[in-house]
Amino acid sequence: MNKIKILGTTAFVIAASIVITSCKDRRSTGWQYAPNMYEHIAYEYDQANPNFKDGKTAQVPPAGTIPIGFKRFDYPNNNAGYQLASTEVTNPLAANAQNLADGKALFTTFCSPCHGVNGQGDGTVVQHGYPAPPSYSKGQSSRGGAMKDLTDGKIYHTITYGVNAMGSYASQVAPEERWKIVMYVHQLQQQ
């Protein structure tokens, strides 16, 4: 009987200690499947980092590197770059119905608030008192020449860098999308 009492007491003590120690955090299984999620070893971008000479985690990219997917446009943001783009740059996209439809949708979204849906410089922004851009079919460019004679390169340069009151759309419109807009602007020039 004494052996049964000792075994029973021992079993009770073991069971009680298991229950007591397991009740600390019911959400934890006690296993760590991905310890890096619990014990963060990476540095945040704004933290000091002893691995670099300047002590910063956020490093400037090495000189001459180009981000993945970035397409260079090596024409300066001045009149000489504009004129050079006019003679050297042509639209690399095929002139087809899909690209033209995409160009129209992009033009409607990004350009029509100022230029108007038909490119006549009568967009909703203009109707609220903002200076009107010239019409693509009848207007004169502030850089000289008729708007209906703008080339692929001139239009692309203007979308990339902006001109006068128009700011750059390089951050809003990807290079391929700019070419689609150029294609649609040529259609508006013929109206």
C-alpha positions as CSV (number, residue, x, y, z in Angstrom):
1,M,0.0,0.0,0.0
2,N,2.9,2.3,0.8
3,K,4.3,1.7,-2.7
4,I,0.9,2.6,-4.3
5,K,0.7,5.8,-2.2
6,I,4.3,6.8,-3.2
7,L,3.6,6.1,-6.9
8,G,0.3,7.9,-6.7
9,T,1.9,10.9,-5.0
10,T,4.8,10.9,-7.4
11,A,2.4,10.7,-10.4
12,F,0.3,13.5,-9.0
13,V,3.3,15.7,-8.4
14,I,4.6,15.1,-11.9
15,A,1.2,15.8,-13.4
16,A,0.7,18.9,-11.3
17,S,4.2,20.3,-12.3
18,I,3.5,19.7,-16.0
19,V,0.1,21.5,-15.7
20,I,1.6,24.4,-13.7
21,T,4.6,24.9,-16.0
22,S,2.5,24.6,-19.2
23,C,0.0,27.2,-18.1
24,K,2.4,30.2,-18.5
25,D,1.5,30.9,-22.2
26,R,-1.3,28.9,-23.7
27,R,-0.5,30.2,-27.2
28,S,3.0,28.9,-27.3
29,T,3.7,25.3,-28.2
30,G,7.3,25.7,-26.9
31,W,8.6,25.0,-30.4
32,Q,10.2,27.6,-32.7
33,Y,9.9,26.7,-36.3
34,A,11.4,30.0,-37.6
35,P,13.5,31.5,-34.9
36,N,14.4,34.6,-37.0
37,M,10.8,35.6,-36.7
38,Y,11.1,35.6,-32.9
39,E,14.7,36.8,-32.6
40,H,15.1,39.5,-35.3
41,I,18.7,39.5,-36.5
42,A,18.3,41.9,-39.5
43,Y,18.9,45.6,-39.2
44,E,16.1,48.0,-39.9
45,Y,16.9,50.6,-42.6
46,D,17.0,53.5,-40.0
47,Q,19.1,51.7,-37.4
48,A,22.8,52.0,-36.9
49,N,24.8,49.2,-38.4
50,P,28.3,48.3,-37.4
51,N,28.9,46.3,-40.6
52,F,29.4,49.4,-42.7
53,K,32.1,52.1,-42.3
54,D,29.6,54.9,-42.1
55,G,27.4,53.0,-39.6
56,K,24.2,53.3,-41.7
57,T,22.1,50.4,-42.7
58,A,20.5,52.2,-45.7
59,Q,23.3,52.4,-48.2
60,V,23.5,54.5,-51.4
61,P,23.7,52.2,-54.5
62,P,27.2,51.9,-56.0
63,A,27.9,54.4,-58.8
64,G,26.9,53.3,-62.2
65,T,24.3,50.7,-61.1
66,I,20.9,50.6,-62.6
67,P,17.8,49.3,-60.8
68,I,16.1,46.2,-62.3
69,G,13.6,47.2,-64.9
70,F,14.8,50.8,-65.2
71,K,15.2,52.0,-68.8
72,R,17.6,54.9,-69.4
73,F,16.6,57.9,-71.4
74,D,20.0,59.6,-72.1
75,Y,18.7,62.9,-73.3
76,P,19.2,65.9,-71.0
77,N,16.3,68.0,-69.7
78,N,17.0,71.0,-71.8
79,N,16.2,72.3,-75.3
80,A,19.2,70.6,-76.9
81,G,18.1,67.3,-75.4
82,Y,14.6,67.9,-76.7
83,Q,15.8,68.6,-80.2
84,L,18.2,65.7,-80.2
85,A,15.4,63.3,-79.0
86,S,13.3,64.7,-81.9
87,T,15.7,63.4,-84.4
88,E,17.0,60.2,-82.8
89,V,14.2,58.7,-80.8
90,T,11.4,56.7,-82.4
91,N,8.6,54.7,-80.9
92,P,9.7,51.0,-80.5
93,L,6.2,49.7,-80.1
94,A,4.1,48.3,-82.9
95,A,1.3,50.5,-84.0
96,N,-1.6,48.2,-83.4
97,A,-5.2,48.5,-82.1
98,Q,-4.3,47.2,-78.6
99,N,-1.4,49.7,-78.1
100,L,-3.6,52.5,-79.4
101,A,-6.4,51.6,-77.0
102,D,-4.0,51.4,-74.1
103,G,-2.6,54.8,-75.1
104,K,-6.1,56.3,-75.2
105,A,-6.9,54.9,-71.7
106,L,-3.6,56.2,-70.3
107,F,-4.1,59.6,-72.0
108,T,-7.6,59.8,-70.5
109,T,-6.2,59.1,-67.1
110,F,-3.0,61.2,-67.0
111,C,-3.3,63.8,-69.7
112,S,-6.9,64.7,-70.3
113,P,-7.4,66.7,-67.1
114,C,-5.3,69.4,-68.8
115,H,-5.2,68.5,-72.5
116,G,-8.9,67.5,-72.7
117,V,-10.2,64.2,-74.0
118,N,-9.6,65.3,-77.6
119,G,-6.3,67.0,-77.0
120,Q,-7.6,70.5,-77.6
121,G,-6.3,72.0,-74.4
122,D,-9.8,72.2,-72.8
123,G,-9.6,69.8,-69.9
124,T,-11.4,70.1,-66.6
125,V,-8.3,71.7,-64.9
126,V,-8.4,74.5,-67.6
127,Q,-12.1,75.0,-67.0
128,H,-11.2,75.8,-63.3
129,G,-8.9,78.6,-64.3
130,Y,-5.5,76.9,-64.9
131,P,-3.6,78.0,-68.1
132,A,-4.6,76.0,-71.1
133,P,-2.0,73.8,-72.9
134,P,-1.9,74.2,-76.7
135,S,-4.1,72.1,-78.9
136,Y,-2.4,69.1,-80.5
137,S,-4.0,69.7,-83.8
138,K,-4.1,73.6,-84.0
139,G,-1.7,74.9,-81.4
140,Q,1.9,76.1,-81.3
141,S,4.5,74.6,-79.1
142,S,6.2,76.9,-76.6
143,R,9.5,75.4,-77.8
144,G,8.7,76.4,-81.4
145,G,6.8,74.7,-84.2
146,A,3.3,73.4,-84.6
147,M,2.0,70.9,-82.1
148,K,0.7,68.8,-85.0
149,D,4.3,68.3,-86.1
150,L,5.7,67.0,-82.8
151,T,7.7,63.8,-83.3
152,D,7.9,60.7,-81.1
153,G,11.0,61.9,-79.4
154,K,9.6,65.4,-78.6
155,I,6.4,64.0,-77.1
156,Y,8.3,61.3,-75.1
157,H,10.9,63.9,-73.9
158,T,8.0,66.1,-72.7
159,I,6.2,63.3,-70.9
160,T,9.5,62.3,-69.2
161,Y,10.7,65.7,-68.1
162,G,7.7,68.0,-68.4
163,V,7.6,71.5,-69.8
164,N,6.4,74.9,-68.5
165,A,3.5,74.3,-66.1
166,M,3.4,70.5,-67.0
167,G,5.5,68.5,-64.5
168,S,7.3,65.3,-65.3
169,Y,5.2,62.1,-65.5
170,A,8.2,59.8,-65.3
171,S,7.2,58.6,-61.9
172,Q,3.6,58.0,-62.8
173,V,3.9,56.6,-66.3
174,A,6.3,53.7,-67.1
175,P,8.4,54.0,-70.3
176,E,6.3,51.5,-72.3
177,E,3.1,53.4,-71.3
178,R,4.7,56.7,-72.4
179,W,5.2,55.2,-75.9
180,K,1.5,54.2,-76.0
181,I,0.5,57.7,-75.1
182,V,2.8,59.0,-77.8
183,M,1.0,56.8,-80.3
184,Y,-2.4,58.1,-79.2
185,V,-1.2,61.8,-79.3
186,H,-0.2,61.3,-82.9
187,Q,-3.8,60.3,-83.6
188,L,-5.0,63.4,-81.8
189,Q,-2.6,65.6,-83.9
190,Q,-4.5,64.5,-87.0
191,Q,-7.9,65.7,-85.9
